[in-house]
Amino acid sequence: MGLKDSFKALSDPTRQEILQMLTKGRMSAGDIGAHFDMTGATISHHLNTLKQAGLVEDIREGKYIYYELNMSVIEEMMGWFLQLKK
């Protein structure tokens, strides 16, 4: 995973919205899916894309999987943008 994968994952409005939702804290896939009018498989695909890009991490607790932002990758992206400003 690199910046290229992260930026590609961010190109989709649904994934952008998922990331925005996760700024409030970790959420289960079901809670995320309830916000959208799409199948669970489609939500899983978006979550997997974000995970593969390193933008989110998943944490299993019992039978539930929770997703949260991976701030280290987001900070890396922010650092890249700040370098452009110099």
C-alpha positions in Angstrom: 0.0 0.0 0.0 1.2 3.4 -0.9 0.0 6.9 -1.5 -1.2 5.9 -5.0 -3.5 3.3 -3.5 -4.8 5.7 -0.9 -5.6 8.4 -3.4 -7.3 5.9 -5.7 -9.5 4.7 -2.8 -10.4 8.3 -2.0 -11.6 8.9 -5.6 -15.0 7.3 -4.8 -17.7 9.5 -3.1 -19.0 6.6 -1.0 -15.6 5.8 0.4 -15.1 9.5 1.2 -18.4 9.5 3.1 -17.4 6.3 5.0 -14.1 8.0 6.1 -16.1 11.1 7.1 -18.4 8.9 9.3 -15.3 7.3 10.9 -14.0 10.6 12.1 -16.6 10.4 14.8 -15.2 7.0 16.0 -15.1 3.4 15.1 -18.2 1.8 13.6 -19.3 -1.7 12.7 -19.9 -2.7 9.1 -23.6 -2.9 9.8 -23.7 0.6 11.3 -21.9 1.9 8.2 -24.1 0.0 5.8 -27.3 1.3 7.5 -26.3 4.8 6.4 -26.3 3.8 2.7 -28.9 2.4 0.3 -26.7 -0.4 -1.1 -26.1 -4.1 -0.5 -23.9 -5.4 2.3 -21.6 -6.9 -0.3 -21.1 -3.4 -1.8 -20.4 -1.9 1.5 -17.9 -4.7 2.2 -16.2 -4.0 -1.1 -15.8 -0.3 -0.2 -14.5 -1.2 3.3 -12.1 -3.7 1.8 -10.8 -1.1 -0.6 -10.2 1.4 2.2 -8.5 -1.3 4.2 -6.3 -2.4 1.4 -5.3 1.3 0.9 -4.4 1.5 4.6 -7.0 4.2 5.3 -9.0 2.1 7.8 -8.2 -0.8 10.1 -10.6 -3.5 11.3 -10.8 -4.8 14.8 -12.7 -8.0 15.6 -14.6 -8.1 18.9 -16.6 -11.3 19.2 -18.7 -11.7 16.1 -18.5 -8.1 15.1 -15.9 -6.3 13.1 -15.3 -2.6 13.8 -13.6 -0.1 11.4 -11.6 2.9 12.4 -9.4 5.4 10.7 -5.7 4.6 10.3 -4.4 8.0 11.2 -0.8 7.2 10.4 -1.6 6.8 6.7 -3.8 9.9 6.8 -1.0 11.9 8.4 1.4 10.6 5.7 -0.9 11.9 3.0 -1.2 15.2 4.8 2.6 15.4 5.0 2.8 14.8 1.3 0.4 17.7 0.7 2.4 20.0 3.0 5.5 19.2 1.0 3.9 20.5 -2.1 3.3 23.9 -0.4 7.0 24.4 0.3 
